[in-house]
Amino acid sequence: MDKELQKLIHQLQDEKCPSAVLDRVAQRISRQRAPSRSLRSILTGAIPIACLLGALVLWQWHARREAQLAAELAAAQARANRALIVAQTQEAFGYIGQALIRAAAHTENALLKEAVPPLRNSFETVKSKVTKPI
């Protein structure tokens, strides 16, 4: 190597960098390393988020299940109410039918006992008068 070059190398080796320059270089290096986070820092944020999402999914599933059970209960209650209404309607129609049958029987007895004999007597009276000459 050339003597001048060796002399320059010795001068540069003896040269010391100011502390301000070293501080700026250290900050710049730390800024460049910041985006590459460690696995530990990623897990510290990911685990609570995963727990929150899991709790949210579980809560939604539970709410959907409760809504489904409530709908099934309401449908069962509606079927029971319809069955009760049908039974009550049958009883009411049965009562009305029995009342009509009793009324018809009473009317028949009233007609046979009270209306027919006077009519028969009147008919016999008219018949006997018509057959006899005046």
C-alpha positions as CSV (number, residue, x, y, z in Angstrom):
1,M,0.0,0.0,0.0
2,D,0.9,3.5,-0.5
3,K,2.5,5.4,2.5
4,E,0.0,8.1,2.2
5,L,-2.8,5.7,2.5
6,Q,-1.4,4.0,5.5
7,K,-0.9,7.4,7.2
8,L,-4.5,8.2,6.5
9,I,-5.6,4.9,7.9
10,H,-3.7,5.6,11.2
11,Q,-5.1,9.0,11.5
12,L,-8.6,7.7,11.0
13,Q,-8.1,5.0,13.7
14,D,-6.9,7.6,16.1
15,E,-9.9,9.9,15.3
16,K,-12.8,9.8,17.8
17,C,-16.4,10.5,16.9
18,P,-18.2,13.2,19.0
19,S,-20.9,11.9,21.5
20,A,-23.7,13.8,19.8
21,V,-23.1,11.9,16.6
22,L,-23.0,8.6,18.5
23,D,-26.4,9.5,20.2
24,R,-28.0,10.3,16.8
25,V,-26.8,7.1,15.3
26,A,-28.1,5.1,18.3
27,Q,-31.5,6.7,18.0
28,R,-31.7,6.1,14.3
29,I,-30.8,2.4,14.8
30,S,-33.4,2.0,17.5
31,R,-36.0,3.6,15.3
32,Q,-35.2,1.2,12.5
33,R,-35.5,-1.8,14.9
34,A,-38.9,-0.6,16.3
35,P,-41.1,-2.0,13.6
36,S,-39.8,-5.5,14.1
37,R,-41.7,-6.4,17.3
38,S,-40.9,-9.5,19.2
39,L,-43.3,-12.4,19.5
40,R,-43.8,-11.6,23.1
41,S,-45.1,-8.1,22.4
42,I,-47.4,-9.5,19.7
43,L,-48.9,-12.1,22.0
44,T,-49.4,-9.6,24.8
45,G,-51.8,-7.7,22.6
46,A,-53.3,-10.7,20.7
47,I,-54.3,-12.8,23.7
48,P,-56.7,-10.2,25.2
49,I,-58.2,-9.4,21.8
50,A,-58.8,-13.1,21.2
51,C,-60.4,-13.5,24.6
52,L,-62.7,-10.5,23.9
53,L,-63.7,-11.9,20.6
54,G,-64.3,-15.3,22.1
55,A,-66.5,-13.8,24.8
56,L,-68.4,-11.8,22.2
57,V,-69.0,-14.9,20.1
58,L,-70.1,-16.8,23.1
59,W,-72.4,-14.0,24.2
60,Q,-74.0,-13.8,20.7
61,W,-74.5,-17.6,20.6
62,H,-76.1,-17.6,24.1
63,A,-78.4,-14.7,23.1
64,R,-79.4,-16.5,19.9
65,R,-80.1,-19.7,21.8
66,E,-82.3,-17.9,24.3
67,A,-84.2,-16.2,21.5
68,Q,-84.8,-19.6,19.9
69,L,-86.0,-21.1,23.2
70,A,-88.3,-18.2,23.8
71,A,-89.7,-18.6,20.3
72,E,-90.3,-22.3,20.8
73,L,-92.0,-21.6,24.2
74,A,-94.2,-19.0,22.6
75,A,-95.2,-21.4,19.8
76,A,-95.9,-24.2,22.3
77,Q,-98.0,-21.8,24.4
78,A,-99.9,-20.7,21.2
79,R,-100.6,-24.3,20.4
80,A,-101.9,-25.0,23.9
81,N,-104.1,-21.9,23.8
82,R,-105.5,-23.0,20.4
83,A,-106.2,-26.5,21.9
84,L,-107.9,-24.9,24.9
85,I,-110.1,-22.6,22.6
86,V,-111.1,-25.6,20.5
87,A,-112.1,-27.6,23.6
88,Q,-114.1,-24.7,25.1
89,T,-115.8,-24.1,21.7
90,Q,-116.8,-27.8,21.6
91,E,-118.2,-27.6,25.1
92,A,-120.1,-24.4,24.2
93,F,-121.6,-26.0,21.0
94,G,-122.5,-29.1,23.0
95,Y,-124.3,-27.0,25.6
96,I,-126.1,-25.1,22.9
97,G,-127.1,-28.3,21.1
98,Q,-128.4,-29.8,24.4
99,A,-130.4,-26.6,25.1
100,L,-131.9,-26.8,21.6
101,I,-132.8,-30.4,22.0
102,R,-134.5,-29.7,25.3
103,A,-136.3,-26.8,23.8
104,A,-137.5,-28.9,20.9
105,A,-138.7,-31.6,23.2
106,H,-140.5,-29.1,25.4
107,T,-142.1,-27.5,22.3
108,E,-143.2,-30.9,21.0
109,N,-144.8,-31.8,24.3
110,A,-146.5,-28.4,24.5
111,L,-147.9,-28.7,21.0
112,L,-149.1,-32.3,21.6
113,K,-150.7,-31.6,25.0
114,E,-152.0,-28.1,24.6
115,A,-152.5,-27.3,20.9
116,V,-153.6,-30.6,19.3
117,P,-156.4,-31.6,21.6
118,P,-158.4,-28.4,21.2
119,L,-157.8,-28.5,17.4
120,R,-159.0,-32.1,17.4
121,N,-162.1,-31.3,19.4
122,S,-162.8,-28.3,17.1
123,F,-162.4,-30.5,14.0
124,E,-164.7,-33.1,15.5
125,T,-167.3,-30.5,16.3
126,V,-167.1,-29.0,12.8
127,K,-167.3,-32.4,11.3
128,S,-170.3,-33.4,13.3
129,K,-172.1,-30.2,12.4
130,V,-171.3,-30.5,8.7
131,T,-172.4,-34.1,8.4
132,K,-175.8,-33.3,10.1
133,P,-178.1,-31.4,7.9
134,I,-179.3,-28.2,9.3
